[in-house]
Amino acid sequence: MKPRQRPRFRPIRLCAAPIDDEPPAHKRHKRRIGLFGGSFNPAHQGHLHVSLIALKALRLDELWWLVSPQNPLKPVRGMAPFDKRLTSARRVARDKRVKVSTLEAELGLDYTADTVRVLKRRFPRARFVWLMGADNLPGFTRWRRWAEIYRALPVAIFDRAPYAPRVLASVPSLRFVRHRIPERAARRLVALTPPVWVFLHSRLHAASASAIRAGRRASLR
């Protein structure tokens, strides 16, 4: 029996202009905003590390950290109170371009698809892009109306060991394989019409919220 061949991923060219060119001037006046959702339990330097990479690689004007009141896919046990997580996010987000948002808590939004819909309605002139780490992609199909997110916003996925090799084999990647653009075109991502996504390889950061929580528990023993 011949071994099963892995699907070939061929990024397609989505625009007539050279993909390395700057976006047209008439498209650059709109605010280019990255959306980075999470529990931030707690926020750490890894979050800021990815945010700074996104600001540069995607040519963003600013980036919003959407602090979730309670991720429906994560247990309540072990989740710090919202105010404590919010404080940690504000303490870590030292770059003036990184804004910490309480929108989801204020409006009682539990699902990212609803958050995206609200933001697009409230800020019709903004150009949003959804950011997430490679560790989230294998389980992304558990998110409510996950495909709706891909169709609503450009998506940027950031390398994170040891999950990167699984990114291209995940269901979302296979579903939207024809809408992937090459990494060298990342700075055009926000100006493109969804569905469109990019996978960004970058210098990894060792910090993780789970390791920080584990260290805190160990120090209390």
PyMOL commands that set and color helices and strands:
alter all, ss='L'
color gray80, all
select helices_A, chain A and resi 25-28+45-57+82-92+103-107+112-122+134-136+140-142+146-152+164-167+171-175+177-179+183-191+209-219
alter helices_A, ss='H'
color red, helices_A
select strands_A, chain A and resi 32-38+62-67+98-101+127-133+155-158+197-200
alter strands_A, ss='S'
color yellow, strands_A
deselect
rebuild
show_as cartoon
